[in-house]
């Protein structure tokens, strides 16, 4: 082999090695990018129909951590198996990003218990009831959005939120106050029949009036039963916690284990409800 041919062979070998090196570097870069959390403004669509808008996400073991705010001050961990898919969303307008008095208040974390307590006091509701409704509606996710467009902790539809004076449904305080007001209005509308009020909150007053009670929808029936079960569980736990402890001296007769039942106030929401009242069948 001549000197020129040998040089060309050496050059081709060097080129192949260079290409292999470039491919290796590219593969490493792609793997590194996959390992990093996504920075896009996406929506995680869950298998139960809810969607959660987030600034970035990160897979940690069997859960996916969704960072709701850009500063990572708020996040929610969702089992990865419960996420159906991700959708890319346009960036939200940020009229309140610049620092101001109202922005500073919105950036600070909110004590949700105090928000619920305050709204419940304003509209004469049991805080445990409002808490149970929030648990069923959004799972305490302030950014929850349903497939039908309901938003925030108490899942207010945009039209309902507007009628209630809620300008930002993702503001926890405004959302809970609006939802509590709406729940109180429904209770008064149905003479404090908690089952009908909850059914109307879920399916709308028109459906409750159409069927004379809980509509024959599986979703609505399961929704009402879930809230009633959670609400009664809270009341049972609270009653157990306030029961007097038995006397330590075995000779002395222990105190009664069931405190006297307080007579309900007809102007307030009921503290207990049966899980299967006659109206829950939707046949009334």
C-alpha positions in Angstrom: 0.0 0.0 0.0 1.3 3.4 -1.0 1.9 6.2 1.4 -1.0 8.3 0.1 -3.4 5.3 0.4 -2.2 4.6 3.9 -2.8 8.2 4.9 -6.4 8.1 3.5 -7.0 4.9 5.5 -5.8 6.6 8.7 -8.0 9.6 8.0 -11.1 7.4 7.5 -10.3 5.6 10.8 -9.9 8.9 12.6 -13.3 10.1 11.1 -15.1 7.0 12.3 -13.7 7.5 15.8 -14.7 11.1 15.8 -18.2 10.3 14.8 -18.5 7.6 17.5 -17.2 10.1 20.0 -19.9 12.7 18.9 -22.6 10.1 19.1 -21.5 9.1 22.6 -21.5 12.7 23.8 -25.0 13.3 22.2 -26.4 10.2 23.9 -25.0 11.3 27.3 -26.5 14.8 26.9 -29.9 13.3 26.0 -29.8 11.1 29.1 -28.8 14.0 31.3 -31.7 16.1 29.9 -34.2 13.3 30.6 -32.9 13.1 34.2 -33.5 16.8 34.7 -37.0 18.0 35.7 -39.1 19.6 33.0 -39.2 23.4 33.0 -42.2 23.7 30.7 -45.6 25.0 31.8 -47.5 21.7 31.5 -50.8 20.2 32.8 -50.7 16.7 34.3 -53.9 15.0 33.4 -54.8 12.4 36.0 -56.7 9.2 35.4 -59.5 10.5 37.6 -60.1 13.4 35.3 -58.4 16.2 37.3 -55.6 18.1 35.8 -52.8 19.9 37.6 -50.9 22.8 36.0 -47.3 23.0 37.1 -44.1 24.8 36.2 -41.9 21.8 36.3 -41.9 18.2 37.4 -39.5 15.6 38.7 -39.8 11.9 39.0 -38.8 10.7 42.5 -39.1 6.9 42.9 -42.7 5.9 42.2 -44.1 9.4 42.5 -43.9 12.5 40.2 -43.4 15.8 42.1 -45.3 18.6 40.4 -44.0 22.1 41.3 -46.9 24.5 41.1 -44.9 27.7 41.5 -41.8 28.7 39.7 -40.0 29.3 43.0 -40.6 25.7 44.1 -42.4 27.0 47.2 -45.4 24.7 46.5 -45.5 21.2 45.1 -47.7 18.1 45.1 -46.5 14.5 44.9 -48.7 12.3 42.6 -48.2 8.5 42.2 -46.8 8.3 38.6 -49.2 5.4 37.9 -52.1 7.8 38.4 -50.9 10.3 35.7 -52.5 9.6 32.3 -50.5 12.0 30.3 -49.0 15.6 30.2 -50.2 18.4 28.0 -48.3 21.5 27.1 -50.1 24.7 28.1 -49.4 28.3 27.1 -47.8 30.4 29.8 -50.2 32.1 32.1 -50.3 35.9 32.0 -48.5 37.4 35.0 -50.1 40.7 35.8 -49.2 40.3 39.5 -45.7 38.9 39.2 -44.1 42.3 40.0 -43.7 42.8 43.7 -46.5 44.7 45.4 -48.4 44.6 48.6 -51.0 42.2 47.2 -48.4 40.1 45.5 -46.4 39.8 48.7 -49.5 38.5 50.5 -50.3 36.0 47.7 -46.7 34.6 47.7 -46.7 33.8 51.4 -48.1 30.3 52.3 -51.7 30.4 53.4 -52.9 28.6 56.6 -55.8 26.7 55.0 -57.2 25.7 58.4 -57.6 29.3 59.3 -59.1 30.1 55.9 -61.7 27.3 56.3 -62.4 28.4 59.9 -62.9 32.0 58.9 -65.2 31.2 55.9 -67.2 28.7 58.0 -67.8 31.3 60.7 -68.9 34.0 58.1 -71.5 31.7 56.6 -72.4 29.7 59.7 -71.1 26.4 58.5 -69.4 23.6 60.3 -65.7 23.8 59.4 -65.5 20.0 59.3 -68.2 20.0 56.6 -66.3 22.6 54.5 -63.1 20.6 55.0 -64.9 17.4 53.8 -66.2 19.2 50.7 -62.7 20.4 49.8 -61.3 17.0 50.3 -63.9 15.5 47.9 -63.7 18.3 45.4 -59.9 18.9 44.9 -58.0 16.9 47.4 -56.7 20.3 48.8 -55.0 21.1 45.5 -55.3 24.9 45.0 -54.6 24.5 41.3 -57.0 21.7 40.6 -59.0 22.0 37.3 -61.7 19.5 36.4 -62.4 18.4 32.8 -65.5 20.6 32.8 -63.5 23.7 33.9 -64.2 23.8 37.7 -61.3 25.5 39.4 -59.5 25.6 42.8 -60.1 24.1 46.2 -63.9 24.0 46.1 -64.0 23.5 42.3 -66.0 26.6 41.3 -67.2 26.9 37.8 -66.2 30.2 36.2 -69.8 31.4 35.9 -70.5 30.5 39.5 -67.3 32.1 40.7 -68.2 35.3 38.8 -71.7 35.4 40.4 -70.1 34.9 43.8 -67.6 37.7 43.2 -64.6 35.4 43.1 -62.2 37.1 40.7 -59.4 34.5 41.1 -60.6 31.0 41.7 -57.0 29.9 42.4 -56.7 32.2 45.4 -57.3 29.8 48.3 -59.0 32.4 50.5 -61.3 33.8 47.8 -62.2 30.2 46.6 -63.1 28.9 50.0 -65.1 32.0 50.9 -67.0 31.7 47.6 -67.6 28.0 47.9 -68.7 28.3 51.6 -71.2 31.0 50.6 -72.5 28.9 47.7 -72.9 25.9 50.0 -74.8 28.0 52.6 -77.1 29.3 49.9 -77.9 25.7 48.8 -78.5 24.6 52.4 -81.0 27.4 52.8 -82.6 26.6 49.5 -83.3 23.0 50.5 -84.3 23.7 54.1 -80.9 22.5 55.4 -81.2 19.1 53.8 -77.5 18.4 53.6 -77.9 15.6 51.1 -79.8 17.7 48.6 -77.4 20.6 49.1 -74.4 18.4 48.4 -76.0 16.9 45.4 -76.8 20.3 44.0 -73.2 21.5 44.7 -72.0 18.6 42.5 -74.7 18.2 39.8 -76.4 21.6 40.0 -79.8 22.7 41.5 -81.6 22.0 38.2 -80.9 18.3 38.4 -81.9 18.1 42.1 -85.2 19.7 41.4 -85.7 17.7 38.2 -85.3 14.4 40.1 -86.7 15.6 43.5 -83.5 14.7 45.3 -80.1 13.2 44.4 -79.9 12.7 40.6 -79.4 9.0 39.6 -75.8 9.7 38.6 -73.1 7.4 39.9 -70.7 10.3 40.3 -73.1 12.4 42.3 -74.2 9.5 44.6 -70.5 8.6 45.2 -69.7 12.2 45.8 -72.4 12.7 48.4 -71.6 9.5 50.2 -67.9 10.3 50.3 -68.5 13.7 51.9 -71.0 12.3 54.4 -68.7 9.5 55.4 -65.7 11.8 55.8 -67.8 14.3 57.7 -69.3 11.8 60.1 -65.8 10.3 60.7 -64.5 13.7 61.8 -67.5 14.1 64.2 -67.0 10.6 65.6 -63.4 11.2 66.2 -64.1 14.6 67.8 -66.8 12.9 70.1 -64.4 10.2 71.1 -61.7 12.7 71.9 -64.1 14.6 74.3 -65.3 11.6 76.1 -64.3 11.5 79.8 -61.7 9.0 80.8 -62.8 6.1 83.0 -62.1 6.3 86.7 -58.8 4.7 87.7 -60.3 3.3 91.0 -62.1 0.0 90.1 -64.4 0.4 93.1 -65.9 3.6 91.8 -68.4 3.4 89.1 -67.0 4.9 85.9 -68.5 8.0 84.4 -70.9 7.7 81.5 -69.1 7.0 78.2 -71.6 8.9 76.1 -71.9 12.6 76.7 -75.3 14.2 76.3 -76.2 15.1 72.7 -76.4 18.8 72.0 -79.7 19.9 70.5 -79.0 21.2 67.0 -79.6 24.7 66.0 -82.1 24.9 63.2 -80.3 27.8 61.6 -77.0 26.0 61.3 -75.9 23.2 59.0 -76.5 19.7 60.5 -73.5 18.1 62.2 -74.4 14.5 61.1 -76.1 13.0 58.1 -77.1 9.5 57.2 -75.2 8.0 54.3 -78.3 6.5 52.7 -81.3 8.9 53.3 -84.5 8.4 51.5 -83.7 11.3 49.1 -80.4 9.7 48.1 -82.2 7.3 45.9 -83.2 10.0 43.5 -86.8 8.7 43.3 -88.4 11.4 45.4 
